[in-house]
Amino acid sequence: MTRTAATPAATARHGGTPFGVLPTGDTVHRFTLANGDVTMRVLDYGGIVQSLETPDRQGIRQDVVLGFDDLEGYLHRSPYFGALIGRYGNRIATGRFTLDGTTHTLAANNGPHALHGGLTGFDKVRWQVLDATDRSLVLRHVSRDGDEGYPGTLTATVTYTLTADNRWVIDYEATTDRATPVNLTQHTYWNLRGHGAEPVLQHELQLVADAFTPVDATLIPTGVLQPVAGTPFDFRTPQPIGARIDAAHEQLRHGSGYDHNFVLAGPGDAAGVRFAAQVREPATGRTLAMSTTEPGVQFYVGNFLDGRITGKGGAVYARHSGFCLEAQHFPDSPNQPAFPSTILRPGERRTSRTEYAFGVDTQQP
């Protein structure tokens, strides 16, 4: 596999600081974006958001994303903490799809399925730094034809921007020289009480979705769009994440919790960006609002965290220690013709935008 990497001179010019050395001998750099209220630190390895500090209602700043203090953790123990995901976020059933009459076999890394781009997805490569300032970072990765079994050479460019009004804006762009599925996303795990705090079950979630895509026992969509009304998946009005997580519902079998794609509802603005979700943490007052141009959001509550990962500052990440809101097209879309298409063709340019807005609810709990 061919990887793109910034030259040392380019990285130094853009202001990154060394964070560790890859087995290849390449140095990973960390970049700081700050606006006075919010400070985020991003690695050129995987586009990983390594830390993000934001104030609570008392003005106390805390790091609200799960992760590691050193590169070693991201290389060997990370369940995609903070990373860019590609070439295809989420699962593709049996690691196979047929496109224009040709069947492609992908690297299977989740039982029989392909997950988050395969064994060496975009989370596990060093991205080229095109530009960096104190408010933005532009990253590029060229994924060559055949990487992880995907057809075509794909060029992906991702821009992180931290705005003056405390929004983290992610702009994605992709082009290809051969038809290929593309589903880029961002996999930050959030805990608005602080990355090492208790589980996120008391966080209150509103998710603007009238339907979700049910899955089989291996988390592959059945192809049905199921209304959320009358189910534990109805977050159209704010609900504590843990209020119904153990409900007797076949999609919450064995109490595993939420790990589902929600189908977003409602119109977008002139650019197609629509409000998707908001989370409030009652004790600190921190809020996180999400908007996106994507048709779906994967809501995941760290079901597979089990206390065996020790993260930043010695924090032990137990089950439900963080939640993810991953803007996306739907899982397994290359095998689901009724789902919105994820196929990108030569001459086309795939773009999308996702925004996370940080705020504070000043009302005491």
Buried (B, 14 or more C-beta within 10 A) or exposed (E): EEBBBBEEEBBEEBBBEEBBEBEEEBBBBBBBBEBEBBBBBBBBBBBBBBBBBBBBBEEEEBBBBBBBBEBEBBBEBBBBBBBBBBBBBBBBBBBBBEBEEEEBEBBBBBEEBBBBBBEBBBBBBBBBBBEBEEEBBBBBBBBEBEBBBBBBBBBBBBBBBBBEEBBBBBBBBBBBBBBBBBBBBBBBBBBBBBBBBEBBBBBBBBBBBBBBBBBEEEBBBEBEBBEBEEBBBBBBEEBBBBBBBBEEEEBBEEEBBBBBBBBBBEEBEEEEBBBBBBBBBBBBBBBBBBBBBBBBBBBBBBBEBEEEBBBBEEBEBBBBBBBBBBBBBBBBBBBBEEBEEBBBBEEEEBEBBBBBBBBBBEEEE
